[in-house]
Amino acid sequence: MVGEIEAWGRSIERIVAAGKNAGCPIPEFRYDGDEVWTIFKFKSVEKTVEKSVEKNKKNIKNHRDNYRNDDG
């Protein structure tokens, strides 16, 4: 049992480190009797799409403005 708990600890550390490196929130860990749960919380897809669309609109506007300035 001790070896299993030590292995869980190392795995949890690796999961947390990988999430931090990727800029993701730290997952929630739950122990329920004889089960361990890892709960990942992801950003809403809608919010991610909204941000991407806004970023793309700004990029298009910047390219358009740069093109107009080069012509002129």
N, CA and C atoms as an extended XYZ file, in Angstrom:
216
Properties=species:S:1:pos:R:3:atomname:S:1:resname:S:1:resid:I:1 pbc="F F F"
N         0.827       -1.201        0.000 N   MET     1
C         0.000        0.000        0.000 CA  MET     1
C         0.866        1.257        0.000 C   MET     1
N         1.956        1.244        0.779 N   VAL     2
C         2.816        2.428        0.847 CA  VAL     2
C         3.387        2.758       -0.523 C   VAL     2
N         3.829        1.743       -1.251 N   GLY     3
C         4.372        1.972       -2.589 CA  GLY     3
C         3.351        2.583       -3.528 C   GLY     3
N         2.097        2.159       -3.427 N   GLU     4
C         1.037        2.714       -4.271 CA  GLU     4
C         0.823        4.189       -3.959 C   GLU     4
N         0.823        4.537       -2.678 N   ILE     5
C         0.609        5.938       -2.293 CA  ILE     5
C         1.772        6.795       -2.776 C   ILE     5
N         2.994        6.285       -2.670 N   GLU     6
C         4.151        7.038       -3.169 CA  GLU     6
C         4.044        7.249       -4.673 C   GLU     6
N         3.617        6.237       -5.405 N   ALA     7
C         3.457        6.364       -6.854 CA  ALA     7
C         2.379        7.390       -7.188 C   ALA     7
N         1.275        7.379       -6.435 N   TRP     8
C         0.219        8.376       -6.657 CA  TRP     8
C         0.781        9.777       -6.467 C   TRP     8
N         1.571        9.957       -5.405 N   GLY     9
C         2.145       11.273       -5.116 CA  GLY     9
C         3.005       11.784       -6.254 C   GLY     9
N         3.846       10.923       -6.790 N   ARG    10
C         4.700       11.343       -7.922 CA  ARG    10
C         3.853       11.653       -9.151 C   ARG    10
N         2.835       10.864       -9.385 N   SER    11
C         1.966       11.111      -10.539 CA  SER    11
C         1.224       12.428      -10.400 C   SER    11
N         0.742       12.702       -9.201 N   ILE    12
C         0.032       13.971       -8.964 CA  ILE    12
C         0.972       15.140       -9.204 C   ILE    12
N         2.192       15.048       -8.734 N   GLU    13
C         3.166       16.123       -8.964 CA  GLU    13
C         3.396       16.339      -10.457 C   GLU    13
N         3.514       15.252      -11.212 N   ARG    14
C         3.732       15.369      -12.656 CA  ARG    14
C         2.513       15.976      -13.354 C   ARG    14
N         1.317       15.591      -12.937 N   ILE    15
C         0.091       16.145      -13.527 CA  ILE    15
C         0.020       17.649      -13.278 C   ILE    15
N         0.282       18.060      -12.039 N   VAL    16
C         0.223       19.485      -11.677 CA  VAL    16
C         1.283       20.262      -12.461 C   VAL    16
N         2.512       19.739      -12.531 N   ALA    17
C         3.587       20.424      -13.252 CA  ALA    17
C         3.263       20.566      -14.737 C   ALA    17
N         2.733       19.511      -15.345 N   ALA    18
C         2.387       19.575      -16.770 CA  ALA    18
C         1.296       20.609      -17.015 C   ALA    18
N         0.320       20.665      -16.119 N   GLY    19
C        -0.745       21.660      -16.260 CA  GLY    19
C        -0.229       23.077      -16.140 C   GLY    19
N         0.648       23.309      -15.160 N   LYS    20
C         1.227       24.648      -14.990 CA  LYS    20
C         2.009       25.052      -16.227 C   LYS    20
N         2.811       24.127      -16.762 N   ASN    21
C         3.606       24.423      -17.959 CA  ASN    21
C         2.727       24.754      -19.153 C   ASN    21
N         1.537       24.163      -19.210 N   ALA    22
C         0.614       24.407      -20.321 CA  ALA    22
C        -0.303       25.602      -20.061 C   ALA    22
N        -0.202       26.195      -18.859 N   GLY    23
C        -1.051       27.337      -18.532 CA  GLY    23
C        -2.464       26.948      -18.142 C   GLY    23
N        -2.657       25.712      -17.732 N   CYS    24
C        -3.987       25.223      -17.341 CA  CYS    24
C        -4.163       25.334      -15.834 C   CYS    24
N        -5.403       25.423      -15.382 N   PRO    25
C        -5.642       25.446      -13.936 CA  PRO    25
C        -5.273       24.108      -13.301 C   PRO    25
N        -4.889       24.147      -12.036 N   ILE    26
C        -4.539       22.923      -11.314 CA  ILE    26
C        -5.799       22.087      -11.141 C   ILE    26
N        -5.727       20.802      -11.479 N   PRO    27
C        -6.918       19.960      -11.329 CA  PRO    27
C        -7.246       19.720       -9.860 C   PRO    27
N        -8.457       19.304       -9.635 N   GLU    28
C        -8.909       18.956       -8.287 CA  GLU    28
C        -8.719       17.452       -8.105 C   GLU    28
N        -8.189       17.055       -6.961 N   PHE    29
C        -7.985       15.643       -6.658 CA  PHE    29
C        -8.907       15.264       -5.511 C   PHE    29
N        -9.604       14.151       -5.673 N   ARG    30
C       -10.505       13.647       -4.630 CA  ARG    30
C       -10.205       12.188       -4.355 C   ARG    30
N       -10.268       11.838       -3.106 N   TYR    31
C       -10.114       10.450       -2.698 CA  TYR    31
C       -11.446       10.024       -2.112 C   TYR    31
N       -12.039        8.995       -2.705 N   ASP    32
C       -13.362        8.536       -2.277 CA  ASP    32
C       -13.283        7.044       -1.981 C   ASP    32
N       -13.021        6.703       -0.730 N   GLY    33
C       -12.919        5.290       -0.366 CA  GLY    33
C       -11.698        4.655       -0.976 C   GLY    33
N       -11.905        3.846       -1.987 N   ASP    34
C       -10.778        3.183       -2.638 CA  ASP    34
C       -10.521        3.718       -4.044 C   ASP    34
N       -11.042        4.888       -4.347 N   GLU    35
C       -10.869        5.501       -5.671 CA  GLU    35
C       -10.251        6.886       -5.537 C   GLU    35
N        -9.431        7.229       -6.510 N   VAL    36
C        -8.863        8.576       -6.593 CA  VAL    36
C        -9.417        9.206       -7.862 C   VAL    36
N        -9.957       10.398       -7.730 N   TRP    37
C       -10.543       11.122       -8.854 CA  TRP    37
C        -9.666       12.327       -9.175 C   TRP    37
N        -9.439       12.569      -10.453 N   THR    38
C        -8.758       13.773      -10.916 CA  THR    38
C        -9.750       14.524      -11.782 C   THR    38
N       -10.047       15.759      -11.379 N   ILE    39
C       -11.059       16.552      -12.077 CA  ILE    39
C       -10.364       17.728      -12.764 C   ILE    39
N       -10.416       17.729      -14.086 N   PHE    40
C        -9.809       18.797      -14.877 CA  PHE    40
C       -10.873       19.831      -15.218 C   PHE    40
N       -10.552       21.076      -14.992 N   LYS    41
C       -11.486       22.158      -15.308 CA  LYS    41
C       -10.942       22.914      -16.517 C   LYS    41
N       -11.705       22.851      -17.587 N   PHE    42
C       -11.299       23.501      -18.821 CA  PHE    42
C       -12.110       24.762      -19.038 C   PHE    42
N       -11.518       25.673      -19.785 N   LYS    43
C       -12.231       26.886      -20.150 CA  LYS    43
C       -13.402       26.527      -21.048 C   LYS    43
N       -14.382       27.358      -21.002 N   SER    44
C       -15.532       27.171      -21.874 CA  SER    44
C       -15.097       27.287      -23.328 C   SER    44
N       -15.585       26.404      -24.156 N   VAL    45
C       -15.263       26.443      -25.576 CA  VAL    45
C       -15.758       27.742      -26.189 C   VAL    45
N       -16.925       28.197      -25.753 N   GLU    46
C       -17.480       29.432      -26.298 CA  GLU    46
C       -16.560       30.609      -26.030 C   GLU    46
N       -16.028       30.713      -24.812 N   LYS    47
C       -15.124       31.818      -24.479 CA  LYS    47
C       -13.858       31.740      -25.315 C   LYS    47
N       -13.334       30.543      -25.504 N   THR    48
C       -12.127       30.362      -26.299 CA  THR    48
C       -12.370       30.787      -27.738 C   THR    48
N       -13.502       30.413      -28.292 N   VAL    49
C       -13.838       30.792      -29.668 CA  VAL    49
C       -14.018       32.302      -29.768 C   VAL    49
N       -14.711       32.908      -28.796 N   GLU    50
C       -14.898       34.360      -28.811 CA  GLU    50
C       -13.557       35.081      -28.831 C   GLU    50
N       -12.632       34.646      -27.989 N   LYS    51
C       -11.315       35.286      -27.937 CA  LYS    51
C       -10.569       35.109      -29.246 C   LYS    51
N       -10.665       33.927      -29.845 N   SER    52
C        -9.994       33.670      -31.116 CA  SER    52
C       -10.563       34.548      -32.217 C   SER    52
N       -11.865       34.692      -32.256 N   VAL    53
C       -12.511       35.520      -33.280 CA  VAL    53
C       -12.077       36.972      -33.129 C   VAL    53
N       -12.072       37.479      -31.908 N   GLU    54
C       -11.658       38.867      -31.674 CA  GLU    54
C       -10.200       39.072      -32.076 C   GLU    54
N        -9.348       38.117      -31.731 N   LYS    55
C        -7.931       38.214      -32.088 CA  LYS    55
C        -7.769       38.216      -33.602 C   LYS    55
N        -8.515       37.350      -34.290 N   ASN    56
C        -8.432       37.293      -35.747 CA  ASN    56
C        -8.942       38.575      -36.390 C   ASN    56
N       -10.000       39.160      -35.836 N   LYS    57
C       -10.513       40.429      -36.365 CA  LYS    57
C        -9.450       41.517      -36.259 C   LYS    57
N        -8.769       41.569      -35.116 N   LYS    58
C        -7.710       42.570      -34.928 CA  LYS    58
C        -6.569       42.342      -35.911 C   LYS    58
N        -6.191       41.078      -36.106 N   ASN    59
C        -5.111       40.777      -37.049 CA  ASN    59
C        -5.486       41.174      -38.466 C   ASN    59
N        -6.717       40.889      -38.869 N   ILE    60
C        -7.177       41.262      -40.212 CA  ILE    60
C        -7.163       42.772      -40.378 C   ILE    60
N        -7.648       43.490      -39.365 N   LYS    61
C        -7.657       44.953      -39.426 CA  LYS    61
C        -6.232       45.499      -39.534 C   LYS    61
N        -5.316       44.952      -38.744 N   ASN    62
C        -3.921       45.404      -38.794 CA  ASN    62
C        -3.307       45.148      -40.164 C   ASN    62
N        -3.549       43.981      -40.744 N   HIS    63
C        -3.020       43.672      -42.078 CA  HIS    63
C        -3.625       44.598      -43.122 C   HIS    63
N        -4.926       44.842      -43.011 N   ARG    64
C        -5.603       45.737      -43.952 CA  ARG    64
C        -5.023       47.147      -43.850 C   ARG    64
N        -4.845       47.631      -42.622 N   ASP    65
C        -4.282       48.970      -42.422 CA  ASP    65
C        -2.854       49.066      -42.948 C   ASP    65
N        -2.061       48.029      -42.717 N   ASN    66
C        -0.682       48.022      -43.214 CA  ASN    66
C        -0.652       48.012      -44.742 C   ASN    66
N        -1.562       47.272      -45.355 N   TYR    67
C        -1.641       47.212      -46.808 CA  TYR    67
C        -1.992       48.587      -47.374 C   TYR    67
N        -2.943       49.252      -46.760 N   ARG    68
C        -3.366       50.584      -47.215 CA  ARG    68
C        -2.225       51.577      -47.063 C   ARG    68
N        -1.476       51.492      -45.976 N   ASN    69
C        -0.373       52.413      -45.750 CA  ASN    69
C         0.765       52.185      -46.751 C   ASN    69
N         0.958       50.938      -47.179 N   ASP    70
C         2.008       50.633      -48.149 CA  ASP    70
C         1.656       51.150      -49.544 C   ASP    70
N         0.359       51.258      -49.855 N   ASP    71
C        -0.081       51.735      -51.165 CA  ASP    71
C         0.079       53.251      -51.304 C   ASP    71
N        -0.020       53.914      -50.206 N   GLY    72
C        -0.217       55.273      -50.244 CA  GLY    72
C         0.649       56.343      -50.377 C   GLY    72
